[in-house]
Amino acid sequence: MHSFTKSYFGIHERLFVCGITPLKILAIETTERQGSIALYESDSLLHHHTLPANERSAATLAPEIKAVCARHHWTLSDIDRIAVTTGPGSFTGLRVGIVTAKTLGYALGKDVVGINTLDAIALQANHVGELEVVMDAQRNEVFSRRYLLESEGIPKPLNAITIIDDQLWATQLPDEVKVTGPVLRKLKDRLDARIETEPESNWAPRADSVARLAAVSNPIDSPFSLMPEYFRKSAAEEKHQHAQKDA
C-alpha cells in the first residue's frame, strides 16, 4: 500500500478547455484487484491513495476514505462531489465502489458522478492520436473501445464499447493505434511487435483520472440512480439463459 500527494506517473497532463467550477471531489476506483482513492480540489490533484491489494469490501473502503480525508483536514461534509467508476470491471469491485458512493452521496446530500472505466484509463495515456483501451471481459474476451486523444480536452470515444475474442482483437489492430489497459498484463506477449503500448503504470484505472473526469461531468439526479454497467451478463446468468432456451 502506498500514498502520494501528487501524481508523478510522468503522464501527459491534459488541459480541459472548459472552465472548472471549484469543487472538492472524492473519487473512488475499485474495478481492479487493487483500488484507489483520490482527493481533488478545484483543478488539481490533492492526494492519491492506493488501497491494499484485494481489500475492496465496503468494510475496508469506508475507513480508508475517512483516514485519507482526515490526513488532509477534510471532513466528509466538506466534499462537494463523489465520483466512482461504473464499469466495465470486476462485478464485486464495481458493487463495492458504487454502494460506497451511493451511501455517502445519500447520507451527506452530495452530488454523485459515475465515470466509465475505459474513459478513465484513456485519460491517463501519454499520447496524441488514436488509442485502444481494453479490459478483461473473461472467457478469453476483452472489452474494447477506441479513442481520439488530442493535446487538449478529454479523450473522444470513436465507437461503442465492444466485446471481442482477445486473439481476434490482437490480430485486427492497425499499426497507428496505441494500446493500453490492464488486460495487457495477460495479452502483451501475443501482440505483434509493431503494436505500441502505453507504459504499464498507465494500464490500470486510477482514482485521480476518475476525479479529473468528474470535475467536468454532470452529476446524476439522485445517488439511488447510480448503477454498475457490467456490459455483459455473469457466467451464471448466461448459463441460466442457455438452459432456459434449451428447455
C-alpha positions as CSV (number, residue, x, y, z in Angstrom):
1,M,0.0,0.0,0.0
2,H,1.3,3.4,-0.8
3,S,0.1,7.0,-0.9
4,F,1.3,10.1,-2.6
5,T,0.3,13.8,-2.6
6,K,0.8,14.5,-6.3
7,S,0.7,12.5,-9.5
8,Y,4.2,11.5,-10.6
9,F,3.5,8.9,-13.2
10,G,5.0,11.0,-16.0
11,I,1.7,11.2,-17.8
12,H,0.8,13.9,-20.2
13,E,-1.3,16.4,-18.2
14,R,-4.4,17.0,-20.4
15,L,-5.8,20.5,-20.3
16,F,-9.5,21.0,-20.0
17,V,-10.6,23.7,-22.4
18,C,-13.8,24.3,-20.5
19,G,-13.9,26.1,-17.2
20,I,-13.9,24.1,-14.0
21,T,-16.0,25.1,-11.0
22,P,-14.0,24.9,-7.8
23,L,-15.0,21.6,-6.2
24,K,-13.8,19.2,-3.6
25,I,-14.1,15.8,-5.1
26,L,-13.7,12.4,-3.6
27,A,-13.0,9.8,-6.3
28,I,-13.2,6.0,-5.8
29,E,-11.8,3.3,-8.2
30,T,-12.4,-0.4,-7.3
31,T,-12.8,-2.2,-10.6
32,E,-9.4,-3.9,-10.4
33,R,-7.9,-6.0,-7.7
34,Q,-6.1,-3.0,-6.3
35,G,-8.3,0.0,-6.0
36,S,-7.5,3.7,-5.2
37,I,-9.0,6.9,-3.7
38,A,-8.2,10.4,-4.8
39,L,-8.9,13.9,-3.3
40,Y,-9.2,16.6,-6.0
41,E,-9.7,20.2,-5.3
42,S,-10.6,22.9,-7.9
43,D,-8.4,22.0,-10.8
44,S,-5.6,20.0,-9.1
45,L,-5.0,16.6,-7.5
46,L,-4.5,16.9,-3.8
47,H,-3.8,13.3,-3.0
48,H,-3.9,9.8,-4.5
49,H,-4.1,6.8,-2.2
50,T,-3.6,3.2,-3.4
51,L,-5.7,0.7,-1.4
52,P,-4.3,-2.6,-0.1
53,A,-4.5,-5.3,-2.7
54,N,-7.7,-7.4,-2.7
55,E,-9.2,-5.3,0.1
56,R,-12.2,-3.9,-1.8
57,S,-15.0,-4.6,0.7
58,A,-17.3,-1.9,1.9
59,A,-15.9,-2.6,5.4
60,T,-12.4,-1.7,4.5
61,L,-13.1,1.0,1.9
62,A,-15.0,3.3,4.3
63,P,-12.2,3.5,6.9
64,E,-9.6,4.2,4.2
65,I,-11.7,7.1,2.9
66,K,-12.1,8.6,6.4
67,A,-8.4,8.3,7.1
68,V,-7.3,9.9,3.8
69,C,-9.7,12.8,4.3
70,A,-8.6,13.3,7.9
71,R,-4.9,13.5,6.8
72,H,-5.8,16.4,4.6
73,H,-8.1,18.1,7.1
74,W,-11.3,17.3,5.1
75,T,-14.4,16.2,6.9
76,L,-16.9,14.2,4.8
77,S,-19.2,17.1,4.8
78,D,-16.5,19.2,3.1
79,I,-16.9,17.0,0.0
80,D,-18.8,18.6,-2.9
81,R,-18.9,15.7,-5.3
82,I,-18.3,11.9,-5.1
83,A,-17.1,10.1,-8.2
84,V,-16.8,6.4,-8.9
85,T,-16.1,4.1,-11.8
86,T,-19.3,2.3,-13.0
87,G,-17.8,-0.3,-15.4
88,P,-16.7,-2.3,-17.1
89,G,-14.8,-4.2,-14.4
90,S,-15.0,-6.8,-11.7
91,F,-18.6,-7.4,-10.7
92,T,-17.6,-7.5,-7.0
93,G,-15.3,-4.4,-7.3
94,L,-18.0,-2.4,-9.1
95,R,-20.6,-3.2,-6.5
96,V,-18.3,-2.2,-3.6
97,G,-17.4,1.2,-5.1
98,I,-20.9,2.1,-6.2
99,V,-22.5,1.1,-2.9
100,T,-20.0,3.2,-1.1
101,A,-20.5,6.2,-3.4
102,K,-24.3,5.9,-3.2
103,T,-24.3,5.6,0.6
104,L,-22.0,8.6,1.0
105,G,-23.9,10.7,-1.5
106,Y,-27.3,10.0,0.1
107,A,-26.1,10.4,3.7
108,L,-24.2,13.6,3.0
109,G,-26.6,15.1,0.4
110,K,-23.8,15.4,-2.1
111,D,-23.6,15.2,-5.9
112,V,-22.6,11.8,-7.3
113,V,-20.9,11.2,-10.7
114,G,-20.4,7.9,-12.5
115,I,-17.4,7.5,-14.7
116,N,-16.8,4.9,-17.4
117,T,-13.7,2.8,-16.5
118,L,-12.4,2.8,-20.1
119,D,-12.7,6.6,-20.2
120,A,-10.6,7.0,-17.1
121,I,-7.9,4.7,-18.5
122,A,-7.9,6.7,-21.8
123,L,-7.3,9.9,-19.9
124,Q,-4.1,8.5,-18.3
125,A,-2.4,8.0,-21.7
126,N,0.7,9.9,-22.7
127,H,-0.3,10.0,-26.3
128,V,-1.8,12.2,-29.1
129,G,-3.7,10.2,-31.7
130,E,-5.8,7.1,-31.7
131,L,-5.8,4.9,-28.6
132,E,-7.4,1.5,-28.0
133,V,-8.4,0.7,-24.4
134,V,-9.0,-2.9,-23.4
135,M,-10.1,-4.6,-20.2
136,D,-10.6,-8.3,-19.4
137,A,-14.2,-9.5,-20.2
138,Q,-13.3,-13.1,-19.1
139,R,-13.9,-16.2,-21.2
140,N,-11.0,-15.2,-23.5
141,E,-12.7,-11.9,-24.5
142,V,-12.0,-8.3,-24.0
143,F,-14.0,-5.1,-23.6
144,S,-12.6,-2.7,-26.2
145,R,-13.1,1.0,-27.1
146,R,-11.1,3.3,-29.3
147,Y,-10.5,7.0,-28.6
148,L,-9.0,10.0,-30.2
149,L,-6.7,11.9,-27.9
150,E,-5.7,15.5,-28.7
151,S,-3.3,17.8,-26.8
152,E,-6.2,19.4,-25.0
153,G,-9.5,18.2,-23.8
154,I,-10.8,14.8,-22.7
155,P,-10.4,11.7,-24.9
156,K,-13.1,11.4,-27.5
157,P,-14.7,7.9,-27.9
158,L,-14.8,6.8,-31.6
159,N,-17.0,3.8,-31.1
160,A,-19.2,2.0,-28.7
161,I,-17.8,-0.5,-26.2
162,T,-17.5,-3.9,-27.8
163,I,-16.8,-7.4,-26.5
164,I,-14.5,-9.4,-28.8
165,D,-12.4,-12.5,-28.7
166,D,-9.0,-11.5,-27.3
167,Q,-7.0,-13.3,-30.1
168,L,-9.1,-11.8,-32.8
169,W,-8.8,-8.3,-31.3
170,A,-5.0,-8.6,-31.2
171,T,-4.8,-9.6,-34.9
172,Q,-7.1,-6.8,-36.0
173,L,-5.2,-3.9,-34.5
174,P,-4.0,-1.3,-37.1
175,D,-0.4,0.0,-36.9
176,E,-1.2,3.5,-36.0
177,V,-3.3,2.7,-32.9
178,K,-1.6,2.7,-29.5
179,V,-2.9,0.3,-26.9
180,T,-3.5,0.4,-23.1
181,G,-5.5,-1.4,-20.4
182,P,-4.9,-3.8,-17.5
183,V,-5.6,-6.9,-19.6
184,L,-2.3,-6.3,-21.4
185,R,-0.6,-8.0,-18.5
186,K,-2.1,-11.2,-19.9
187,L,-2.0,-10.3,-23.6
188,K,1.2,-8.4,-24.2
189,D,3.1,-11.4,-25.4
190,R,0.5,-12.0,-28.1
191,L,0.8,-8.6,-29.6
192,D,2.7,-8.1,-32.8
193,A,6.0,-6.2,-32.3
194,R,4.6,-3.4,-34.4
195,I,1.9,-2.5,-31.8
196,E,2.9,0.2,-29.4
197,T,1.6,0.1,-25.8
198,E,1.3,2.6,-23.1
199,P,3.7,2.3,-20.1
200,E,2.5,-0.4,-17.7
201,S,2.0,2.2,-15.0
202,N,-0.9,3.7,-17.0
203,W,-2.7,0.4,-17.8
204,A,-5.0,0.1,-14.8
205,P,-7.6,2.8,-13.9
206,R,-6.7,5.2,-11.2
207,A,-8.9,7.4,-8.9
208,D,-7.0,10.5,-10.0
209,S,-8.3,10.1,-13.5
210,V,-11.8,9.4,-12.2
211,A,-11.6,12.7,-10.3
212,R,-10.4,14.7,-13.3
213,L,-13.3,13.5,-15.4
214,A,-15.8,14.1,-12.6
215,A,-14.7,17.7,-12.5
216,V,-16.1,18.3,-16.0
217,S,-19.1,15.9,-15.8
218,N,-22.7,16.4,-14.8
219,P,-23.8,14.7,-11.6
220,I,-26.7,12.3,-11.8
221,D,-30.1,13.3,-10.5
222,S,-30.1,11.0,-7.4
223,P,-27.5,8.8,-5.8
224,F,-30.1,6.0,-6.0
225,S,-29.9,6.0,-9.8
226,L,-26.2,5.2,-9.8
227,M,-25.9,1.6,-11.1
228,P,-23.0,-0.5,-12.3
229,E,-22.6,-1.1,-16.0
230,Y,-21.4,-4.6,-16.4
231,F,-21.8,-4.7,-20.2
232,R,-22.4,-8.4,-20.1
233,K,-24.2,-11.0,-18.0
234,S,-22.3,-13.0,-15.4
235,A,-21.3,-16.6,-16.3
236,A,-24.1,-17.9,-14.0
237,E,-26.7,-15.7,-15.7
238,E,-25.6,-16.7,-19.2
239,K,-25.7,-20.4,-18.2
240,H,-29.2,-20.0,-16.8
241,Q,-30.3,-18.2,-20.0
242,H,-28.9,-21.0,-22.2
243,A,-30.6,-23.6,-20.0
244,Q,-34.0,-21.8,-20.5
245,K,-33.5,-21.8,-24.3
246,D,-32.7,-25.5,-24.3
247,A,-35.7,-26.4,-22.1
